[in-house]
Amino acid sequence: MTETDRTALPFGSAAGRAQVPAIDLVIVGGGPAGLTTALHVHAVAPHARIVVLEAETYPREKICAGGIGARGLTILGELGVELDCPMVNIDALAVRVGNETIVTRERDLGVVVRRIEFDHSLARAAIGRGIAVRDGCAVTAITIDDAGATVETALGDAYRARAIVGADGVAGIVRRACGFPRGALRAQVIELDTEMVAIDQPRDTLAFDFTLRDLRGYAWDFPTFVAGEAKMCRGTYALLDGGERGATPRAAIERYLAARGLDVASYRLKQFAERGFEPGAAISAPRVLLVGEAAGIDIATGEGIAQAIEYGKAAGGYLARALERDDFGFANWRDYIERRHVGWQLRIRHACYRAFYGAHRNAVERLMPRIGKLFRVGVQDFAGKPLSKLAIAHGAGQFLAALALEGMRA
């Protein structure tokens, strides 16, 4: 980013900031959640004074498998945001359990991106609409009082705003500084980029592998491009939710690669953590709103980008109304989220996580190959396609029939 991008902001003197908020919203975190929140607020309230603070400098690497359900792209398209970054188009999802691989094909299911390129593209889109985006600007302190919020940065700036949005992920300062609990649902991830191998699924397929039974999680293979070269992003996702511990992500990825004729020592391993959505947990406080992974994403699969975009869409209208009414209690933010698609989806995924990783995992795995219609409903939801009541009923019926059969076996 240029120095102009970092400094061209409407701030007054320190005394002026203490009396009248210089800006309306400080958004901490310049990833998909923070940038789409800014874009959506701007779309509804174009005169709102917004600044996005990003600790790193674009283009900055963000470790992430990069899968985006097409519903996220649809939301950006509704804003007229066109992304200028490489993508791998996805038309199928494969799930391997036991000795079976369940493949569900659905056109325009989603894409795989590199976050270093995707996030930078979103930042350029926000700047193009007049939103102030300051990168290389880490937040060091946050103070909330009855009149507003003060945000201090490592560059020596102090921002005074009417409210702040925490979009700074798992270990972000907003949760820590504003007294939110650490949370119980965490996951540890290791990923790397390799060449393709013979047993890989086609390059239009997202593959999830649950056959590493001592791993409380799964392995994945996502097709990607690295510097224009076709690669496979692989990784292991391990839950850290207080349940029974199994293999470490490192040990699991070594075995997973070895089964494909790949040596882990030949690749750069990248590690990161994820925070899961917890029903009932606080995601707001007076003058503080959490979105994206700071609020919690799908702990069952780790999907986060499309959900971050959905959080941003929900926050846009919500914050615009708060600015108009000068009401920043945010007490109903959780209820607001849970009444929307992203909240509904997160609750369902949380229930699936509890069922799959609970005492009945073996039975659930036996059910999965027999519920293809229900799988298709889930895949269509991932893609953001309209769900027919008939398709949902057929999927539910198939599930109940498989469940009855499983009960008879037991």
N, C-alpha and C positions, 0 to 999 in steps of 0.2 A: 504494500500500500504506500501511497505517497505521503509526504509530511503534511500536505494540505488536507488530506483525508483525516489526519490525526488531530489537526489543530483548529480547523474552521468551525468553531462552535460558539453559540451566542451566550457567553458568560460575562457577568458583570464583576464588580469588585467583591471581595470577601464580605464586606458589610452588606452589600446589596443582596448577596446570596442568603445571608442570615435572615433578611426581612421578607423577601419575595423569592419563591423558587425560581431559579434560572431556567429550569427545564421541568417537563412534566414527568418523564419516566427515564430512569437509568435501568438499562437491561444489562445484566452482568453475564457475559458469555456470548460469543459470536459464532455459535454453531447453528444447526438447523432450528432448534427450539427458539433461541434468542432472535435470530434474524427473521424467522417467519412471524414471530410475535410482533416485531417492529413493523414488518411489511403489512400485517393485518391491521394493526392499530392505525398506521398511516392511511390505509385504504378507507377506513371508516371515519377517522378524524385527521384529515390531512394537515391541519394546522397544529397538531400536537407536537410538542418539542421533545424529541426522543434522542437519546444517545446510547449506542451499544458499545460496551467495553469488552474487548477481547485481550486476554493475557498474552497470547502469542502473536507473531507477525505473519500475516497471510503472504503467500500460501504456506500454511503450517500443516505438518503431518498430524493426522488424527487416526489413531489405530482403531480400525473398525472393519468388519467384513464387507460393509458397503451395500447390503441388500436393501432395496426400497420397494415396498409394495406400491403398485400403480396408483392406489388411492392418494398417496402423498403427492405424486406428480400431478394428479387431477386437481388437487387443492391449489398447487402453485400455478397451474394453468388458468384456474379461475381468477387469479390475481393478474394474469398476463405476464407472469415471470417465465422467461425462456432461459433454460440452463445451457451454458456454453461449457460443457465438459464431456469427456468420453464416457460412454455407457455401454454395458453389455445387456441386450434385451433378453428377458426371461419369459419363457412360455410353458414352463413345467416345474413341478416341485416333486422331489423324490424323498421318501422316508424309508429308511432301512431299519427293520426290527426283526429280531430272530433270524430266520433264514429267508425272509421275504423282503422285497423292495416294492413299495407302493408308489406308483408314479401317477400323478394327476396332471394332465395337460390342460392348459387354459391360455388362450392367446392373450398377449399383452398383460402378463401377470405382474411384471415389474421390471426393474433394472438393477444392475450392480454398478456402483461408482467407486471411485477413490475419493476419500474424504478431503484429501489435500486439494483436489480439484473442485469437488462439489461445493464445499463450504466457501471457497474463494469465489466461485461463481455466484452463490447467493449473496455474499457480501457486496460484490460489484452491483448486483441488482438493487440492493438496498441503497447503496450510495447513489446509484443512478436516479433514484426517486427522491433524493434530497435528505435521506436519513443519515445522521452523523454516525459513522462507524470508526471507532478508534481502536486500532490493533496495537500490539506491543504495549498494552496499558493494563497491567495487572492491578486488581483491587486489593488493597492491604487492610482496609478497615471500613466498617459500616456502623453508623449510629442512627437509631430510630428514635424520634421524639414525637410529641403530639402534633407538631406542625409539619413534619416531613421527614426526609431521610438525607443523611450526609454520607457520601461515598468518597473515600480517599484512595489514591492510587500510588503506585511506585514511582510515577513521574512527578509526584508532588502536587498534583491537582486535587482539589476538593470540590465535588459536585453536590449541589443541593437540588433535590427533586421532591415532587409530591409523593412518589412511590417508587419502589424498585421491583424488578423482576429477576428472580434467580433462575438463570438458564445455564448454570456453570457446572452441571454434571454431578458425578458421584462425590467427589471430594471438594466441591466448590466452597468458597468462603461464605456464600450467602447462608447456607444451612448452618454452618458453624457459628457465624457471627450473630445470627438472629435466633439462636437457641433451639433449632429443630433437632430432634433426636437422631442418632446415627442411623437407625433402621436395622431390621433383622434380615431382610432379603437382599443378599449380595451374591454376585457370581464372579469368578475369576476366569479370564480368557487368555489363551495363547493363540497367536496366529502367525502365519508365514505365507510367502508366495513361492510356488514351485512351478515346474513345467507340468504339462498334462501327462497322464499315464493311460495305459490301455483300458483299465477298468473304470475310468471316469465316466460319468454320465455325459450326454451331449452338452455342448456349451450354451444351450438355452435353458439349462436346468439348475435349480438350487437343490443341493443334496444334503440331507440330514441323516446321520448314522448313529443309531442308539445301541449298536451291538457291543460297545465297550462296556460291559455290564458292571465292571468295578469302578467306572467313572459315573459319578452322580451328575450326569449331564449328557452331552452328546459331542460328536465330531461333525464337522461340516466341510463341504467343498463348494465354493462359489467361483464361477468363471469371472475373470477380471482382465484388465489391461494394465500393464506396468510399463510406462514410457513407450506406449504404443505396441508392446509385445504381448501376445496372448499368454496368460498365465492362469494358474488356479490358486485362489486364496483358500488355504486350509486352516483349520483350527480346532481347538477343543474348548468346550464351555462347561465349567464345573460350578455347581451350586455351593454357596457358603451360607447356608440358611439355618445352621444349627442342627441339621439332620446328620445321619450317619455319613462319615467321611469315607471316600473310596480312593481310587488312584488320583494322584496329583495331575493337573493339566499337562505338566511337562512329561511325566512318565507316559501318560495316555497318548500324547502327540508323537512321542518316539515310536510307540508300538504301531500307531495308525500309519505313520509314514513308512515304517519298515515293511508292513503288509503290502505296500504299493511299490516296493523296491527303492525307496527314497531314504537317504541318510540325514537325520536331523542336523548333524554337524555341518552340513553343506549350506544351511540356510540361516538367515537372521530371524530369530524369534522375537516377537513383539508381544508384550503383556499389557493387559488393562483390566479394570474392574467395571462392574455394572451394578446398578441399584434397581431393585424391583419395586413395582407398585404394591403398596400394602393397603388393603381395604381398611378404612377408618383412620389411617394415619394423617396427621396434619400436613397440609400442603399450602397453607397460607397463615399469615399473621397480620395484624394491622400494618398497612403500608407495604407489605411484602407478599409477593405472589411467586410460587414456584411452578415451573413448566419443564417439560421434557424429562430428562433423566434425574434432574434435581427433585422432581416430584415423584418419579418412578415410572419405569417402563415394564414391558412384559417379561416377567422372570422365567416363564416357561421356555421361551425360545431366545430371549435376548433381543428381540426385534425392537428397534428404537427410533430409526430415522423417520419413517412415516408417522409414527405416533408423536414424535417431536413436532412434526409439521401440523398434525391435528391439534396438539396442545396450543400451538401458535395461533391457529385459526380460532379456537375457542377463546383464547385470551384477548384476541383483537377486539371483538365486540364487547366483551366483559370490561376490559380496561377503558375503552372509549366511553362507555356509560359511566364508569367510576369517575373519569376525568370531568365529564359533563356535570355530574351531580356533586362533585367534590366529596365523594364518599369512598374512603379507602380502608374500611374495616375488613373487607374481603372475607367475611365470616362464612359466606355461602359458596366459596370457590369450589370446594370439594363436591358439594351437591350439584353445582353447575356442570362440572366435568362429568360426573357420574350419569347425568341425564343425556349426555351426548355420546356419539358413536365411540369415541376413544375410551370413555369410561366404561361403557358397556363391554367393549372388547377386552379391556384390561381385567375386568371382573371375571369374564369367561376364561381368559387365559390363566388367571390365578387359580380358578377352580380346576382347570386341566392340570396345572402344575401339581396341585395337592393330590389329585387322583393318580397321576402317572408316577410320581416319585414317592407315593405312599406304600402301604402294606400290600396293595393289590396290583403292583406293577405287572407281574407275570400275567394275570388275567387281562389287564388292559392291553398288553402287547398282543395277546391272542385275539382280542376283539378287533384290533386295528385293521387287519387285512379284509375284514368282513363289513367295513363301514365306509366303502368308497363314496357313497352318495353324501355322507356327512363330511368327508374329507373335501369333496368338491365345493360344498357350501363354504367351508373355511377358506379354501383357496380363492374362491370368488370374492369373499369378503376382504382378503389380503389385497386383491386387485382393485377393490373399490367398486365392484360391479353390483348392480341392483340384485338383491336376493329375493327370489319369489317365495311366497308363503308355501307354495306347493313343493318346491325343492327342499325347503326347511322341514316340511312335514315328512317327505319321503326319507330324508336323512335321519330324522328322529325315529321314524318307524324302523328303519334298518338297524339303527343302534339298539333299540329296544328288543328287536328280534335276536340280534347277536348277544345281547346281555342275557336274554332268557336262555339261549342255547348254552352260554357259558355257565349259567346257574345250574342247568341240567347236568353239565359235565362235572361241576363241583360236587 
